[in-house]
Amino acid sequence: MHKVYAHENLAFVQLAKGLLELNNIQCFMKNEYHAAGGHVGFGMIPIELWVYNSADELAATVILEKQYGKHAQGAAWVCKKCQETNDDSFETCWKCQTERA
């Protein structure tokens, strides 16, 4: 199993999942129940999309890159205010809520 996509917005991950399934790639979501909020707050935990078969990882990544125009798993970024490392799917720092520069 391999993670091929992550985003804070459940709808985006559901669309990506549907796209992969239309291409006969079996996949599943992780953290989708955290998207409702809970004790960490809405949108603080990215929802992840994983493929079951490692042989499908490259095809899934190519499909998602074509659709979304950038690498599905972008590089982490460092907050300029607090120096915290954040996943590419975050638009604001998880620690201090500063906008991504």
N, C-alpha and C positions, 0 to 999 in steps of 0.2 A: 504494500500500500504506500502511496506517495501523495503528498500534498501538492496540488497544482494551482491553487488559487485561494486567496483570502481577502475578505473585505468586511468593513463594519456594517454594511447595509445588507440585511437578509435578502431583500429583493434582488440585488445584484448577483448574489451567490446562487439564488434559485434560478435566475436566468442563465447563468453560466452552467449550472447543472443540467438544465434542459437542453442547452446547446450540445453538451457532451453526450447526453443520452440520445439525441437525434442522430448523432454520429456513431451510435452503438458502442459507446464507452461507458462501462458500468462505474458509477461513482456514488459517493455519499457525502453528507455534510456533517461537520463537527461543530459544536458550540452554538447550534441554531437556537437552543432553548435559553442561552444566556442573552440572546438579542432582545429579549423582553425586559431586560433591566436587572432585576434581582438586586443583590447587595453591592454590586460593582458599578451599577449605573448603565443606562442605555447606551449602546454603541461602544462600550469600552473594551470588549473582547471581540476580536475579529472572528467572523464565521469562516470556517475553512472548508474547502472542497477537496476531497481526496479521491483518487482512482484506486480501485481494488487491485487491478493487474498492473504490475510494474512495466510490462511491455506496452501499456497504453499511455504511459507518462509523457513521452515525447509527442505523440499525436495530440494528446489533450493540451499540452502547452502550446503547440503550434496553432491549434484551433482557437484557443483563448487569446493568443497574441494577435492573430488575424482579426478577431472580433473587437478586441479592446484596444488595439494599437500600441501596446507596450508590453513589456515582459510581465507575465502573470504574477510572478513573485519578485517584485522589485527589491532593490537594496534597502537596508535599514537606513534611517537618517538620525542625526544627532540634533537635539534641541539647542538652539543658540542661547536660550536663557538659562536652562538648568543643566545642560550637557547630558541629558538622559537619552539613551538609544531607544528609538521607536521603530516599529515595524512599518514597512512601506504603506500598508493599508491605512495607517492613521494619518489624518489631516491635521490633527492637533496633538500636542504632547500629552501622553497619558498621565504624566506626573504633575505638570504645572498648567496644562491647558493652553499653552502658547500655540498660536497658529504656525503651521509649517512654513518655513521661509522659502 
